[in-house]
Amino acid sequence: MTFVRTRLALDRMTEGQVLLVKLRGEEPRQNVPRTATEQGHAVLGQREMPDGSLQVRIRKGGG
C-alpha cells in the first residue's frame, strides 16, 4: 500500500522532480526503494530518522 501512495505522488510530478517519502516498517523500507528503481526512478538517498522511520529521496525518471 505504501508504494501505491508513492507511485500516485510520482505520477503527479514531472520528470526530474524529487519526492521525499517517510517510511515506517520493514516491508516498505525494502520494497519502496526497490520498486521505484525498477520503474525507472532514481533513489537519491536514504536517511534513518530519530523516530525510527526512514526518509527516502526519489527523483522521478522518464519510466
C-alpha positions as CSV (number, residue, x, y, z in Angstrom):
1,M,0.0,0.0,0.0
2,T,2.8,2.4,0.8
3,F,4.3,2.1,-2.7
4,V,0.8,2.7,-4.2
5,R,0.7,6.1,-2.5
6,T,4.3,6.8,-3.6
7,R,3.5,5.9,-7.2
8,L,0.5,8.2,-7.2
9,A,2.6,11.0,-5.9
10,L,5.3,10.3,-8.6
11,D,2.6,10.2,-11.3
12,R,1.6,13.7,-10.5
13,M,5.1,15.0,-10.7
14,T,7.2,16.0,-13.8
15,E,10.4,14.2,-14.7
16,G,13.3,15.3,-12.6
17,Q,11.3,16.4,-9.6
18,V,12.3,14.9,-6.2
19,L,9.9,13.2,-3.8
20,L,10.6,12.8,-0.1
21,V,9.0,9.7,1.4
22,K,8.8,8.8,5.0
23,L,8.7,5.0,5.6
24,R,7.8,3.0,8.6
25,G,8.1,-0.8,8.9
26,E,10.4,-3.3,7.4
27,E,8.4,-4.1,4.3
28,P,8.1,-0.6,2.9
29,R,11.7,0.1,3.7
30,Q,12.7,-2.7,1.4
31,N,10.0,-2.5,-1.2
32,V,9.6,1.2,-2.0
33,P,13.2,2.0,-3.0
34,R,13.5,-1.3,-5.0
35,T,10.2,-0.8,-6.8
36,A,10.9,2.9,-7.5
37,T,14.2,1.9,-9.1
38,E,12.6,-0.9,-11.1
39,Q,10.1,1.6,-12.5
40,G,12.8,3.9,-13.8
41,H,13.1,6.4,-10.9
42,A,16.4,7.2,-9.0
43,V,16.8,6.7,-5.3
44,L,19.0,9.7,-4.4
45,G,19.4,8.8,-0.7
46,Q,18.1,7.2,2.4
47,R,18.3,8.6,6.0
48,E,17.4,7.0,9.3
49,M,15.4,9.4,11.4
50,P,15.3,9.7,15.2
51,D,11.7,8.4,15.3
52,G,12.7,5.1,13.7
53,S,11.4,6.0,10.3
54,L,13.4,6.1,7.0
55,Q,13.4,9.1,4.7
56,V,13.9,8.2,1.1
57,R,14.5,10.8,-1.7
58,I,13.3,9.7,-5.1
59,R,13.9,11.6,-8.4
60,K,11.2,10.9,-10.9
61,G,12.5,9.3,-14.1
62,G,11.0,9.0,-17.5
63,G,9.9,5.4,-17.0
